[in-house]
């Protein structure tokens, strides 16, 4: 088993490669961009390039490349949020837990869901980082640390000690060591960490690249038979990692269909649907529902247009605009219940 090949991000890759060839690649890098665009896979590709011993880097054929894509390179350290272990474990236990988690991710070809809200990089992860950074490389000339979802080091998400221990490494980086952080929420990183890294933005994938990703057999097997590629392309919006965990996606689409139906079921029904969306703490789940509502309305508009039903197509298009405005409002401190009530009332007047 090995990781799937990296798809897309050619511009960012060329920029990183050019800086490496010129000897100007920063020792501390932040790859930031939307959730699900492949930032950690890009970081691992960069680590593979730095550890490659072939002429064309990464060659994909040398021992270093093979070890990297198999998740087994001793000088490529992949660290990401994990459920908290009991009884403040030592570095050995933390390392064992991470190694098993990496093996699980590689077994799934690098197709994994975003860590849950309780997962983080706790103080013992910080100790492990310090310990591993102090070691000399095992088989390569350098060490590379890929730290996924690096914002999970912040105090409200895990432990301030983990972030502070890592900050000391950034202040005085060991020789021949590269740190590659990834984050979907870089503003949540400690300002002292942000000030010590060079940021590279990772954009969304083009539609053709998303379709290439979806065409890979392990991806098709993982996503299952439900849904079409067209629906998935629109749903993920250039970030195909958001599609992983098709059971959850099916549940989201079920809620979205119920949401649209409720808008046409009278005031009492859409009020019940609005109150069922949860409070401020449920904004993330509500945003997922709105994304699915937008996809379903797009399908409805296209079908109506194909059938010559111009009024229905126009109604669905107007509904999509209202949903997009609601999606923008979720970025503010707004209750999903209040936002839903307003949106459902507007949808109820459109004759969907």
Secondary structure, 3 states (H helix, E strand, C coil): CCCCCCCCCHHHHHHHHHHHHCCCCCCEEEEECCCCCCHHHHHHHHHHHHHCCCCCCCCCCCHHHHHHHCCCCCCEEEECCECCCCCCCCHHHHHHHHHHHHHHHHHCCCCCCCCCCCCECCHHHHHHHHHHHHCCCCCCCCEEEEECCHHHHCCCCCCHHHHHHHHHHHHCCCCCEEEEEEECCHHHCCHHHHCCCEEEECCCCCHHHHHHHHHCHHHHHHHCCCCCHHHHHHHHCCCHHHHCCHHHHHHHHHHHHHHHHHHCCCHHHHHHHHHCCCCHHHHHHHHHHHHHHHHHHHHHHHHHHHCCCHHHHHHHHHHHHHHHHHHHHCCCCCCHHHHHHHHHHHHHCCCC
